[in-house]
Amino acid sequence: MALKGIKVLEFAGLAPGPYCGMILSDFGAIVTRVDRIIENPIDCLGKGKRTIAIDIKNEKGQELVRALSKTSDVLIEPYRPGVMEKLNLGPDILLKENPRLIYARLTGFGQTGPLAKRAGHDINYVAMSGVLSMLGKSNEPPTAPINLLADFAGGGLLCAFGILAALLERHHSGKGQIVDCSMTEGAAYVASWLTRSRELPIWSAGRGKNILDGGAFYYGTYETSDGKYMSVGALEPQFYSEFMRILKLDFDQFDSNTDRCRDEIQRIFKTKTQNEWSKLFENVDACVFPVLDWQNADQHPHNIARQSFVPKELTDGSVVTPTPAPLLSRTPAVSSSKCDSEDYIKQLDEIFKDAGLSTDDIRKYHTEGALVLPNNSKL
């Protein structure tokens, strides 16, 4: 795989950090998660990673982390600015001991600035980025897109990109560096097209009244007779023409009475099931497709043909898991959902061996209160 041989230390945190580590793991990196506990029930992105439970407030625990970081390529930490420095694990120390280390810091507001040490969540970061002001229906409060935009797109994904860029640069310079990933700045960057296109006519009205944000009757979703939905994106004239043909309508695309058009189109869509509409539009370029339920999106013929999802029988069988993207022709990624969790003691042996440490060192760090072992474990 593309990142084979790259060793990553991921400090346990909420969604953005684990997602960043998952991406690196899927593409072949050996990711070791540093947590306070052996099994973290809320980390649903930890499969395929090794885990080591360390008390990083313990001086010996800090010593162990420094030993592990000396042989690592990447470190991902999700804490507020200053926390790692207080633990004697800041980049000034670790980069001195390992000049090739890529030290990734993933936070809401970045390492500097008046808000740097303030707590926040995705909705706050998207709000501060300016992007939230663009999202939502007209005459209603702005609507946050769950926690996808800052946590995952602007956070975990862009942090992984920054790490890869730093690794590529290291190939030329031989030097590591700090990656300062702010989820606020990441959300704004993801929305670059939205901000750079504000002067275009497509944004002439207020929020929720424009072509792409819910204001156009030919760009949105419509309910079907079975309570499901179809997505419509008939923007270009040739697609709009086909859309009207299938619906047997002749509305002008720029009809000012959008509510009348939308109501009539909704009435028509409710006369058939989602499957019936899907068949009608199947071989028609009208940019109309079913809104697939996330639990059965893997069953659509196109997604089956592309193997876009990992079959449930190859995971724990409880959820649909997306295949890593994008696809690489020679060194494709392998979803971490396919990886079975190894025995914790076996993982420890591998982790310590990679760091040039021994089984005796495991016992020593455990005795000193730095390393957590399962009850009744045998070394």
SULHU-V674507 format. One record per residue. N is the residue number from 0. RES is the residue in one small letter. PHI is phi in radians with two decimals (* if undefined). Layout:
BEGIN
n=N res=RES phi=PHI
n=N res=RES phi=PHI
END
This chain:
BEGIN
n=0 res=m phi=*
n=1 res=a phi=-1.05
n=2 res=l phi=-1.82
n=3 res=k phi=-0.97
n=4 res=g phi=1.65
n=5 res=i phi=-1.38
n=6 res=k phi=-1.89
n=7 res=v phi=-2.15
n=8 res=l phi=-1.80
n=9 res=e phi=-2.00
n=10 res=f phi=-1.37
n=11 res=a phi=-1.03
n=12 res=g phi=-2.80
n=13 res=l phi=-1.42
n=14 res=a phi=-0.91
n=15 res=p phi=-1.06
n=16 res=g phi=-1.09
n=17 res=p phi=-1.01
n=18 res=y phi=-1.17
n=19 res=c phi=-1.04
n=20 res=g phi=-1.12
n=21 res=m phi=-1.10
n=22 res=i phi=-1.04
n=23 res=l phi=-1.10
n=24 res=s phi=-1.15
n=25 res=d phi=-1.02
n=26 res=f phi=-1.62
n=27 res=g phi=1.96
n=28 res=a phi=-1.24
n=29 res=i phi=-1.57
n=30 res=v phi=-1.84
n=31 res=t phi=-1.95
n=32 res=r phi=-1.53
n=33 res=v phi=-1.70
n=34 res=d phi=-2.26
n=35 res=r phi=-1.53
n=36 res=i phi=-2.21
n=37 res=i phi=-1.28
n=38 res=e phi=-2.10
n=39 res=n phi=-1.86
n=40 res=p phi=-1.17
n=41 res=i phi=-1.61
n=42 res=d phi=-1.59
n=43 res=c phi=-1.53
n=44 res=l phi=-1.99
n=45 res=g phi=-1.65
n=46 res=k phi=-1.16
n=47 res=g phi=1.56
n=48 res=k phi=-1.83
n=49 res=r phi=-1.50
n=50 res=t phi=-2.22
n=51 res=i phi=-2.35
n=52 res=a phi=-1.67
n=53 res=i phi=-2.20
n=54 res=d phi=-1.48
n=55 res=i phi=-1.38
n=56 res=k phi=-1.48
n=57 res=n phi=-1.39
n=58 res=e phi=-1.01
n=59 res=k phi=-1.25
n=60 res=g phi=-1.13
n=61 res=q phi=-1.12
n=62 res=e phi=-1.08
n=63 res=l phi=-1.16
n=64 res=v phi=-1.07
n=65 res=r phi=-1.12
n=66 res=a phi=-1.14
n=67 res=l phi=-1.21
n=68 res=s phi=-1.23
n=69 res=k phi=-1.11
n=70 res=t phi=-1.93
n=71 res=s phi=-1.74
n=72 res=d phi=-1.64
n=73 res=v phi=-2.41
n=74 res=l phi=-2.24
n=75 res=i phi=-2.02
n=76 res=e phi=-2.27
n=77 res=p phi=-1.91
n=78 res=y phi=-1.52
n=79 res=r phi=-1.14
n=80 res=p phi=-0.93
n=81 res=g phi=1.73
n=82 res=v phi=-1.13
n=83 res=m phi=-1.14
n=84 res=e phi=-1.13
n=85 res=k phi=-1.13
n=86 res=l phi=-1.59
n=87 res=n phi=1.08
n=88 res=l phi=-2.23
n=89 res=g phi=-1.25
n=90 res=p phi=-1.12
n=91 res=d phi=-1.08
n=92 res=i phi=-1.46
n=93 res=l phi=-1.22
n=94 res=l phi=-1.27
n=95 res=k phi=-1.22
n=96 res=e phi=-1.37
n=97 res=n phi=-2.43
n=98 res=p phi=-1.09
n=99 res=r phi=-1.61
n=100 res=l phi=-1.25
n=101 res=i phi=-1.64
n=102 res=y phi=-1.82
n=103 res=a phi=-1.67
n=104 res=r phi=-1.98
n=105 res=l phi=-1.94
n=106 res=t phi=-2.36
n=107 res=g phi=-1.23
n=108 res=f phi=-2.04
n=109 res=g phi=1.59
n=110 res=q phi=-1.47
n=111 res=t phi=-2.30
n=112 res=g phi=1.79
n=113 res=p phi=-1.01
n=114 res=l phi=-1.71
n=115 res=a phi=-0.91
n=116 res=k phi=-1.73
n=117 res=r phi=-1.43
n=118 res=a phi=-1.35
n=119 res=g phi=-2.96
n=120 res=h phi=-2.36
n=121 res=d phi=-0.81
n=122 res=i phi=-1.06
n=123 res=n phi=-1.25
n=124 res=y phi=-1.18
n=125 res=v phi=-1.16
n=126 res=a phi=-1.12
n=127 res=m phi=-1.26
n=128 res=s phi=-1.37
n=129 res=g phi=1.59
n=130 res=v phi=-1.29
n=131 res=l phi=-1.04
n=132 res=s phi=-1.11
n=133 res=m phi=-1.62
n=134 res=l phi=-1.86
n=135 res=g phi=2.23
n=136 res=k phi=-1.43
n=137 res=s phi=-1.13
n=138 res=n phi=1.09
n=139 res=e phi=-2.28
n=140 res=p phi=-1.08
n=141 res=p phi=-0.95
n=142 res=t phi=-2.02
n=143 res=a phi=-1.36
n=144 res=p phi=-1.40
n=145 res=i phi=0.89
n=146 res=n phi=-2.15
n=147 res=l phi=-1.39
n=148 res=l phi=-1.25
n=149 res=a phi=-1.56
n=150 res=d phi=-1.01
n=151 res=f phi=-1.74
n=152 res=a phi=-1.29
n=153 res=g phi=-1.33
n=154 res=g phi=-1.75
n=155 res=g phi=-1.04
n=156 res=l phi=-1.20
n=157 res=l phi=-1.22
n=158 res=c phi=-1.13
n=159 res=a phi=-1.08
n=160 res=f phi=-1.11
n=161 res=g phi=-1.09
n=162 res=i phi=-1.10
n=163 res=l phi=-1.14
n=164 res=a phi=-1.11
n=165 res=a phi=-1.19
n=166 res=l phi=-1.14
n=167 res=l phi=-1.12
n=168 res=e phi=-1.13
n=169 res=r phi=-1.09
n=170 res=h phi=-1.04
n=171 res=h phi=-1.61
n=172 res=s phi=-1.67
n=173 res=g phi=1.34
n=174 res=k phi=-2.03
n=175 res=g phi=-1.46
n=176 res=q phi=-2.90
n=177 res=i phi=-1.65
n=178 res=v phi=-1.85
n=179 res=d phi=-1.73
n=180 res=c phi=-1.80
n=181 res=s phi=-1.66
n=182 res=m phi=-1.18
n=183 res=t phi=-1.14
n=184 res=e phi=-1.16
n=185 res=g phi=-1.12
n=186 res=a phi=-1.09
n=187 res=a phi=-1.12
n=188 res=y phi=-1.18
n=189 res=v phi=-1.03
n=190 res=a phi=-1.59
n=191 res=s phi=-0.93
n=192 res=w phi=-1.12
n=193 res=l phi=-1.07
n=194 res=t phi=-1.34
n=195 res=r phi=-1.32
n=196 res=s phi=-1.83
n=197 res=r phi=-1.08
n=198 res=e phi=-1.48
n=199 res=l phi=-1.29
n=200 res=p phi=-1.04
n=201 res=i phi=-1.16
n=202 res=w phi=-2.00
n=203 res=s phi=-1.25
n=204 res=a phi=-1.82
n=205 res=g phi=-1.34
n=206 res=r phi=-0.95
n=207 res=g phi=1.42
n=208 res=k phi=-2.05
n=209 res=n phi=-1.76
n=210 res=i phi=-1.04
n=211 res=l phi=-1.68
n=212 res=d phi=-2.00
n=213 res=g phi=1.97
n=214 res=g phi=-1.47
n=215 res=a phi=-1.78
n=216 res=f phi=-1.28
n=217 res=y phi=-1.78
n=218 res=y phi=-2.50
n=219 res=g phi=3.07
n=220 res=t phi=-2.16
n=221 res=y phi=-2.34
n=222 res=e phi=-1.38
n=223 res=t phi=-1.80
n=224 res=s phi=-1.16
n=225 res=d phi=-1.71
n=226 res=g phi=1.37
n=227 res=k phi=-1.77
n=228 res=y phi=-2.42
n=229 res=m phi=-2.06
n=230 res=s phi=-1.75
n=231 res=v phi=-2.15
n=232 res=g phi=-2.34
n=233 res=a phi=-1.43
n=234 res=l phi=-1.34
n=235 res=e phi=-1.25
n=236 res=p phi=-0.94
n=237 res=q phi=-1.17
n=238 res=f phi=-1.31
n=239 res=y phi=-1.08
n=240 res=s phi=-1.06
n=241 res=e phi=-1.17
n=242 res=f phi=-1.04
n=243 res=m phi=-1.14
n=244 res=r phi=-1.08
n=245 res=i phi=-1.15
n=246 res=l phi=-1.45
n=247 res=k phi=1.03
n=248 res=l phi=-2.13
n=249 res=d phi=-2.39
n=250 res=f phi=-1.13
n=251 res=d phi=-1.15
n=252 res=q phi=-1.05
n=253 res=f phi=-1.92
n=254 res=d phi=-1.01
n=255 res=s phi=-1.26
n=256 res=n phi=-1.57
n=257 res=t phi=-1.15
n=258 res=d phi=-1.13
n=259 res=r phi=-1.09
n=260 res=c phi=-1.12
n=261 res=r phi=-1.12
n=262 res=d phi=-1.10
n=263 res=e phi=-1.21
n=264 res=i phi=-1.13
n=265 res=q phi=-1.10
n=266 res=r phi=-1.03
n=267 res=i phi=-1.18
n=268 res=f phi=-1.07
n=269 res=k phi=-1.36
n=270 res=t phi=-1.54
n=271 res=k phi=-2.41
n=272 res=t phi=-1.35
n=273 res=q phi=-1.05
n=274 res=n phi=-1.12
n=275 res=e phi=-1.15
n=276 res=w phi=-1.16
n=277 res=s phi=-1.06
n=278 res=k phi=-1.19
n=279 res=l phi=-1.13
n=280 res=f phi=-1.69
n=281 res=e phi=-1.00
n=282 res=n phi=-1.96
n=283 res=v phi=-2.11
n=284 res=d phi=-1.46
n=285 res=a phi=-2.08
n=286 res=c phi=1.03
n=287 res=v phi=-2.19
n=288 res=f phi=-2.49
n=289 res=p phi=-1.21
n=290 res=v phi=-1.49
n=291 res=l phi=-1.31
n=292 res=d phi=-1.19
n=293 res=w phi=-1.06
n=294 res=q phi=-1.43
n=295 res=n phi=-2.28
n=296 res=a phi=-1.05
n=297 res=d phi=-1.20
n=298 res=q phi=-1.59
n=299 res=h phi=-1.21
n=300 res=p phi=-0.92
n=301 res=h phi=-1.11
n=302 res=n phi=-1.18
n=303 res=i phi=-1.19
n=304 res=a phi=-1.08
n=305 res=r phi=-1.51
n=306 res=q phi=0.93
n=307 res=s phi=-1.26
n=308 res=f phi=-2.29
n=309 res=v phi=-1.40
n=310 res=p phi=-0.96
n=311 res=k phi=-1.03
n=312 res=e phi=-1.18
n=313 res=l phi=-1.68
n=314 res=t phi=-2.03
n=315 res=d phi=-1.41
n=316 res=g phi=1.46
n=317 res=s phi=-1.79
n=318 res=v phi=-2.40
n=319 res=v phi=-1.40
n=320 res=t phi=-2.06
n=321 res=p phi=-1.16
n=322 res=t phi=-1.28
n=323 res=p phi=-0.97
n=324 res=a phi=-2.31
n=325 res=p phi=-1.40
n=326 res=l phi=-1.46
n=327 res=l phi=-1.85
n=328 res=s phi=-1.25
n=329 res=r phi=-1.76
n=330 res=t phi=-2.22
n=331 res=p phi=-1.14
n=332 res=a phi=-1.33
n=333 res=v phi=-2.22
n=334 res=s phi=-0.99
n=335 res=s phi=-1.15
n=336 res=s phi=-1.18
n=337 res=k phi=-1.48
n=338 res=c phi=-1.52
n=339 res=d phi=-1.37
n=340 res=s phi=-1.21
n=341 res=e phi=-1.49
n=342 res=d phi=-1.02
n=343 res=y phi=-1.04
n=344 res=i phi=-1.15
n=345 res=k phi=-1.10
n=346 res=q phi=-1.07
n=347 res=l phi=-1.04
n=348 res=d phi=-1.01
n=349 res=e phi=-1.17
n=350 res=i phi=-1.09
n=351 res=f phi=-1.19
n=352 res=k phi=-1.11
n=353 res=d phi=-1.07
n=354 res=a phi=-1.59
n=355 res=g phi=1.35
n=356 res=l phi=-1.88
n=357 res=s phi=-2.07
n=358 res=t phi=-1.08
n=359 res=d phi=-1.08
n=360 res=d phi=-1.17
n=361 res=i phi=-1.05
n=362 res=r phi=-1.06
n=363 res=k phi=-1.09
n=364 res=y phi=-1.16
n=365 res=h phi=-1.17
n=366 res=t phi=-1.07
n=367 res=e phi=-1.43
n=368 res=g phi=1.42
n=369 res=a phi=-1.55
n=370 res=l phi=-2.09
n=371 res=v phi=-1.63
n=372 res=l phi=-2.07
n=373 res=p phi=-1.10
n=374 res=n phi=-1.09
n=375 res=n phi=1.09
n=376 res=s phi=-1.32
n=377 res=k phi=-2.08
n=378 res=l phi=-1.77
END
